[in-house]
Amino acid sequence: MSDAHSIARDQLKSFVERIERLEEEKKTIADDISDVYAEAKGTGFDTKALKRIIALRKKDEQERMEEEAVLDTYMIALGMLAAPEDE
């Protein structure tokens, strides 16, 4: 096998091994997160609400406001929320 093929094979093997290690770490972290949610649920917290809070905290304020405005508009259109009073 030529040196170029050997180098490419070694690089490929290195990438695969790194990805495998990171995937294992990701699984460990996901398990840890699940444990924290289970602990929170065990003390009476609503895990759906916690997950929603986590998702909201990842967004900036402007993005949250836009999302809430669209959601309110849809809910008003579907009769799920009272329309604001016209002034």
JOWOVEN-V884648 format. One record per helix or strand. SS is the DSSP state (h for helix, s for strand). FROM is the first residue (numbers start at 1). TO is the last residue. If there is no record, write none. Layout:
<<SS | FROM | TO> <SS | FROM | TO>>
//
This chain:
<<h | 3 | 42> <h | 47 | 57> <h | 61 | 77>>
//
